[in-house]
């Protein structure tokens, strides 16, 4: 059977309703949409009663963070969109071979677009969202409300429109704008994390308290890992009563029970091989523990001084006597450095490195670079021009990536507030350092720098002018994304140059595929065929927009089928038809208007999991029937779909 692709993001509301219906079928009911058609709905009063012995009314007070626009943000997070991504080969580096991705567009839309392809596949997310300084910010979402609307919603005006109290604090509105912006994005982003995934969020003092409450709600308080304090500057500023020399990094796990959190690299200087042990250098660690129970309070004889040792008062040995004997016989116990003290366990450096062991990190990062270091790194890449404000340094991001995926060297790092591209730079640097194969997905809004210049403060204007001047020199549009892409290009080249004598450096992936958000490739009638009138039935030659290319169509199909954007793509010519083959046989697609029926057998021999054609590619119904029959015989497991 030939299926038709949806070509839109998943309906999260419908999926959630399906789950609720399985658990509480009694709460399902019907209502009517704006056109009078019946549709499924949930009786929330019944659902609340099913979940509580005491009904919780909306009017009841409860502990939670609320603000005007929260419900609208939640609704938006669950709403389908028909936007897609369009590949841009001319802006890309090594498009056909790279596994890195750079996406230009509103990050909320992009996260929605990526939902099926990257559901539960991202190991680590890092974001550095715009800090809420009480000024407007770039992300102008639909829920953004005016000062007057805000005052009415919080009850600051009466029915006649008069203020109920004087000097209403407009900061509340700015809090609401920022909270709604971050809330909807984190709701969608959480679903992309693996079950053992982790998210790091940079934030300053203005919103850290609210961010913690939002993350507690979305990720769960039990999945809070830490609030790491990073020393972002060393010089003293006189702008405030106390110089703000730090940023916060809120760290949350998708599921803390499954999280493997790495730390700092082991300090190899602490390990020595004092007894020429064939297993190499070692160091001593205490053998006692905090009362584990069982056979753990026994004497241990040191034959060097003929003394018996018991655990320190109030503690026990960490292992029972039988396991101790095994360690002793295996030369994994030492009685101090000179053999005259209480027993300790030997930890071998090579064994720890093989296991991926790390040193528990401090909650205070004092040696991970500063924003000044970040500026210097950019200055080195951009002819000593300061073109970005307060960029994070590579050392800081590398440290966080190390915490999140230290020994898992083939994982994906997602940054959906990519900015200057430090996260992408850091991924490439770490891969060059340890031979890893980590990938990055960088997402950034194409902020118009000319417009930003008009609204910028005096301090920011000179930096934006430098950015515009630089972009003019390389003949690029005045967009923030052009700075980010150029930074990644230059950083990749420099990493290779700096490591040219290192084995395997020629295999380092310093490329990235560029995609840009755009409207669907499909005409509106594709989603609403019932709206097609008889008058325009014959004028519509295709349900695909005229200016869209086969590359555009392939990208939307890849996303609709839940495949990843970085899979290898091969183009072949079969009987004069252009055929795309994605990751050997994960997907085979042909979007030609007229398909030679002879290619069916050749495609079927590849045993593809899925094939896609244009709905109008076959001249008659006989060919369509033949298509299905040939695949049933030659590749019965193949899913046949059309657009």
N, C-alpha and C positions, 0 to 999 in steps of 0.2 A: 504493500500500500504506500502510495506517495503522500508524504505529509507536507504541510505548508508551514514555513518558519514564522515565528511571532514577530521578529525584528523589532522588539522593544524590551525594556528591562522587566524583570519579574515583578508580579503583583504581590508585594509582601503582605498587604492586608489580606488578600485571599488565602495566602499560605498560612498566616496566623489564624485565620478563621477555621481553616481545615484542622489545625492542631487543637483548637478549642472545641470544635465539634466532636472530635474523637474522645475527648475527656469529659465534656459536658454537653451531650446531645440535646438535653432538655432546654438549654439556653438559646438554641438556634430558632430564629423566627424569620418573618418576611416583612419587607417594607417596600415602598415604591420610590423609584428614582425620579429625577426632574421631568422625565417624559411619561411617567405613569406606568412604567414597566416594573414588574415584581422583581425583587432581588433579595438575596440572603442577607440577614442582619443578625446581630446579637442583642439579646435582652440583657442589658448590663445590670439592671436591678437583680435579675435572677442569678447572673454570674456572681455578683457580689455576695448574694445570700448563700450561694453554693460554696464560696470560699471562706465564709466567716459564720461563727455561731451568733454574732451580733452584727446587724447590718451597719455598714459604714456609709453614711450619707455624704454627699458632696460638701454639705455645709459643716460637717464635723471637722474639728481641728486635728491635724496630724503633722508628724515631723517630715518635712520635705522642702526642697527648694522650688519655689514657684516664681514666675515672673510673667508679665503680659507678653504673649506671643509663644509661650511654651507649647500649648496644644497645637498651634498652627505649625510649629517646627516639627513636632512629632508626626502630624498628618503628612507633612511634606516628605519626611524621611521614608514613609511607607507608600508614597505615590509613584505610579509608573511614569516613566518618561520614554519618549521615542527618539531621543537624540542618539547619536552614534559618534564614532571616531573615524577620522579620515587620515590615511597615512600621508606623510610628507617626505618623500625620498630625498629631495634636494637639501633639506635641512639635516638629514640623518647622517650618521657616520657608520659605515659598514652595515647597511640596512639588512642585507641578506644573511649575514652571519652573526650579528650581535644578539645578545640575550637581554640587553638593557633597554629600558623604555623611558622616553620623555614625552609627557602629554601636556599640551597647552589647552587650558580651558578652566571654567569654574570647577573647583575641586569637588563640590557636592555633586554636580552632574557627572563628573568623571567617576567618582566612587560608585554612583548608581549604575553607570554603564559597565563597570568592572565586576558588579556583584556576582554574576553567574560564573564568569571565567576565573575569578580568584577567591571564590567562597571557601574559607577555611584553608587557604594556601599560603598566607603571608606569615612569616615567622616573626618579623619585627617591623613595627611602625615607629618612625620618629617624625614629630611635627614641631615647628616653631611658629605658631599662629601669630597674627598681629596682636600686639599687646594693646589692651584697652586703656588709652590715655585720656579718655573723655572727649576725644575728637572722632569725627566720622571715619569710617574705614571703607576699603574698596568693595567688600562683598555686599552688594546691595540686593539682599534677598527679598522675596515677595512679602514676607511677614513684617518687614521694617515699617514702623509706625511713626507718625508725626508726634510732635510734642503735645498737640491738642488731643490726639487720639489716646496717647499714653495717659494723660491726666484724667480723661473720661474713664478709661478702663480701670485705673487704680482708685477711682472714686474721689479724685481731687477736685471735681467740679460737680455742681448740682444739675438738676434737670434743665434749668434755664441757662446753663453754660457758665455760671459764675463760679470762680474758684472758692473752694471750701476753706482753704488756708493760703496764706501769703507765701511768696518766695518758694514755690514748688521747686524741688531740687531736680534739675534736668539730668543729673548724673544717673538717676535711676533708669531713665530711658536709654542712656548709653550702655548701662549694664545689661538691659534687656536685649538690645540689638546684638551685643557681643555674645551673650549667653545663648540666644537662639541660633546664631551663626555656628558656634562650636558644638552645640547640642545635637543638631541634626547631622552634622558631619561625623561625630563620634558614634552615633547610633549605627550608621551605615558602615563605618570603618571597623567596628567591633566584629561584624560578621565575616570580614575578610581575614581576620587573624586565625592562625592555626589554634588547635586546642591547647597547645603548649606555647602559644605566642605571647608577645609582650609589647607594650606601647610606652614610649618615652615622650613626654610633652614638656617643652620649654615654656616657662611662664614667669612673669615678674610679680611683684607684691600686689599689684592692683586687682588681679583676678584669681590669685592662687587659691584663696579660700572658696570661691565659687566653683572654680575648676575641680577642686577636690570633691565637692558635693555632687557635681554633675557626674564625675567619673565613678563615685560611689554608687550612684543610681544606675549608670549604664553597665559598668563592669562588676559591681558588687563590692561592698566594703571589704569583704573577705579576700578579695583579689588585689587589694592595695599592697604594693611591694615596698615602696619607700618614696620619700621626698628628698631627693639628692640636691644638695646645695653646691652650685658651681661658682667659683670665684671668677667673675667675668671681667674684672678690671683690678688693677693694683694701685693705680693713682687715686688720690682723694679729690672728690668733687665737692664744691661749695654750694651746689644747687639746692640742697635740702639740709635739714638739721643733722641728719646722719648720711654720710656718703653711701649711695647704693652701689656696692661693689659685688653684688651676687645676683644670680638668677636661680629659680627653682627648676627642678626636673621631676615632674610627677611621673611615677612609674607604676603601671598596672598590668596584671597578667590577665589573659583570657580565662584561664583556670589555674590558680596558683598551685593546686595539688599536682598539676602536670608540668609546671614550669621548671626548667633547668636553667637557673640563673648563674651565669659565669661571673668571674671577678677579674682581679688584676693578674697579670702573668706572674708565675712563680719566680721568686728571687733566687736564681741559681747559685749566687755567692753564699747562700746559707747552707749549701750542701757540700760535704767533703767526704772522701773515702779514707777514713783514718785506719781501717783494718784491711785495706785492699780487697774488699768484698767484690766478687766478680759481677755483681749486679750494679756496680758503679756508686757514685756519690750518694750520701744519705744524710739525714738530720734526725735528731731525737725529738719526740713529742711525748707528753705525759701519758701514763698508762691508766691513771685513775679517772673516775667519772662520778657523776652525781647520783649515787645509790641506784644502780640499775636493778638490783635484787638478784636472787638465786645464789649460785656458788661463786660469789665475788668478794668474799672477805677472808682470804686465806694468806698465810705467810709465804713470802718468796725469798729463797736463800741466795745471797750473793756469795758465790764460792771464792771470789777474789779476796774478800775480807771476812768471810764466814759470818756475816750478819744477816738476820732475817728482817724483811721489810713488810709492813702492813700498809694499806691505803691510808692517806692522811685522814685525820679525824673528821667524821661526818661524811666521808665519801667511801666509795668502793672501787675495786679494780674494774676496768671497762670490759673485761672478758673473764670467763670462768677458768678454773684451773686446768681443765682439759685443753682449751684453746691456747692458754698461755704456754703449755708444754709444747704444742705444735710450733708456736712462734719461736720459742727458745731453741728447739731442735733445728729450725730453719735459719738460725742466726739472724733473727729479726728483733732480738732483744739485746740491749746494751745497758750496762750499769754505769751510766754517766760516761763522760769523755775519757776519764782515766780508769774506769772500771771499779771505782771505790764507792759508788753512790747507789741510790734507789733505782729500780728498773725503769727503763723507758723503751718505747717502741721505735724502731728504725723505719723512717719513711724514705723510699728510694726515689730519686729525682726522675730517672728514666721511666719508672713505672707510673709515676704521677703524670708525666707528660703524655704517655701513651693513653691514659684514661681521660685526658683533657682536664685534669684538675687545675683549679685556679685558686688564687688567694682572695678571701672575702674582702670586698672593697669597703672603704669608709663612706659614710653618708655625706662627707664634705670633700669636694674635689678642688684641691688647691694647685694641682700641677698638670692641668689639662688644657693649658693655653688660655688666652683671653681674647676678647673681641679685637684688641690691638693686633694680636698675632693673626687673627682672621683677616684683618685689613691688610697686613703685610703680605699675606699669602696671595690675596687678590692683586695687590699692587705689583707683585713680582710677575704675575701672569698678564697684567694689563698696562705695561709700560709705565709703571709707577703712578698711574692715575687712580685717585680714590673715587670709585664708582658705586660703592654700596655702603650703607650705614650699618654699623655694628654686626658684621657677619660672624657667624660661629666659626671657630677655628677647626681645622681638620683633626687636630689632636683630641679635642673634646668629642666630636662625633665618632672618631675611631674608638674612643674609650667606651662610649655607649654601645656601639656595634659589637665590641668585644664582650661586653656584659650580656648582650642579647643572643649572640650566635657565635661565640668564640671558636669552638671546634667544629661547628656545623657549617662547613665552608661552601656549601652550594645553595644557601637559602636566599630568600628575597627580602630586601629592605625597601619599605615603602615610605616615601616622604611626600605628603600631599599639600605642604606649604613650602615648596622647594626653594623659593627665593634665589639666592646666589648660587645654589647647587653644591653646597658643602657636603651634604650626605652622599651624593653621587661621587664626588671627588674622594671622599673617605673610603667608600667601597672599593674603588679602583686602587687606592693606595694600600689598603689592607691586603687585597689580592696579590699585589706586586710583592708585598712583604713576606707572605706565607704560602703563596701558590694557590690560594683559594679561588673558588669559582662563584662567589656571591654575585647576585644580580641586584640592580636597583630599578625601581619605578619612581620617577620624579614627576610631580604634578604641580603646575603653576599657572595662575591666572595671567593672561596676556595684558598686564596693566599698561595703560597708555602713559608714557612718561611725560609727554607734553601736557596732558591734563593734570598729572600729579604735580608738575612744576607750578601750575597756577595756584594750587592749594597748599604748597609746601611752606614750612617755616623757613626763616632765614638760614638756619644751620643746614637744613636739608637741600635748599635750592642749589648750592654750589656742587653738591654731590650729584644731583640729578642732571645738572648742566654738563658735568663731566661725562656722565653716562651717555647723554644725547650726543655730545661731541665725539665720543668714541664710536658710537653706532654709526654716525655719519662717516667716519673714517673707514669703516669696513662695509659701508653701503647696506646697512640693515635698518629695518623699521624701528621706530622709537618705542620699543616694547620691552618690558622687564624680562620676558622670556628669551629675548635675543641675547641679553647679558648672561642668563643662566646657561643657555646652550653653548655660547662661545667659551664660557668658563670651563665647562666639561670637556670641550674639544681641546682647549689649550692644556688643561690639567692632564688629560690622557697622554698627550704628546710629551709633556715634561716628565711624567712618571716613567715612560719608556726610555727617554734620553738619560734620566738619572740612574736607571738600572740596566743600561745597555749591555753590561758584562755579566748580568745574572742569567743563569740557565733558565730557559723557558719563557723569558720576557716577551719573545715574539708572539707567544700564544695568549698574552694578556688581552682580555676583552676591554677595549677602551672606546668601543662604539656605542651607539644608542639609536633606536628607532624613534622617530618623531611622529606623533599623532596629534591631531587637533580636533576639538569637538565641533560638531556641525549637526544640522538637522538630519533626520533620517534620509536614507537613500530612496525611500519608498514614497510614492505619492500618497496623499491622504486617503484615497479610495482603498488602498491596500489594507488599512486598519478599519475602515468603515465602508465596506462595499455596498451596504444598504443605502448609502447616500448617493450612489451613482444613478443619475437620472437617464432616461432614454435619450434625451437630447444630446448628452455628451458621451453616450456609450461608444459611438463610433469615432469620436474625435480623440479618444484616449488610446494612443498607440501602444503604450506600455505603462505598467504600474511603477516603473522605476524612473526617477528623475533624469532628464536628458543629459545633464552635465556630469553625471557620476560615472566614474571609471571602473573597470574590473577590480582594480586594487581597492577602491572604496567598498564595492560590494563584498569582496572577500573579507575585509576587515569586519564589516557588520555581521557577516555570517559566522566568522570565528567567534565573535562575542556572543551571538545569539545561541550558538551551540555549546557555549561554556568552555571553549578552548582558550589557552593563554596566548597573549600577544607576541611572546618572544619565541614561538615555535618556528623551526626552520621551514622556509617556503621555497618550493622549486617550481619553475615554469617549464612546461613542455608543450611541444606542438604535436598534436595527434590528428592525422588526416585533415590538416589545414585548420583545426580548431585549437584555440589557446586553452591549456588546462593547467590549473594550479594544484600542486600536491603539497599538503601540509603535514610535516613530520612523518615522512615515509608513507603512511596510509591512514593517519587519523582522520583526514578529510581530503576528498578530491572534489574540485569544483570547476565548472565550465559555465561562463556567462555569455557565450556567443549567442547571437540571435538565431542562427541556423546551425544545428548540430548534425554532423555526419553520423548516422546511426552506427557506423563501423567502429566508432571510438568506444562504444559501450563494452564490447568484449575486452578491449585493451585496458579500460579502467577497471573492469571487474576482476581481471587477473591480478591487480594490485591488492585485492581483498580489503578494500577500504572500509573503515567503520561507518563512515558517512559520505554520501555524495550529494552535491547540490547543483541544480540547473535552474535556468530561468524558466518560468512557467510557460512562456511562449516560444521556447526553443525548438519544439517539435512541431512539424508542419501539420500533423493530423493525429487523431486519437489512436490510430493503428500503431504509430511509432511509440506513443506513451505506453500502450499495452505491451509492445515488444520490449521496451525498456524494463518494465517490471518483470517480465518472464525471463529475460536474459540474466538479470541479477538473481532471481530466485534459483536459477540453475547453476550459475557460475560463482556467485558470492551471496548465499542466502542470508548471511548475518548483516549485510550492509543495509543501513537505514537510508532510504531515498527521500530527499526533500527538494522542494522548489520554492522560489521566491517570485 
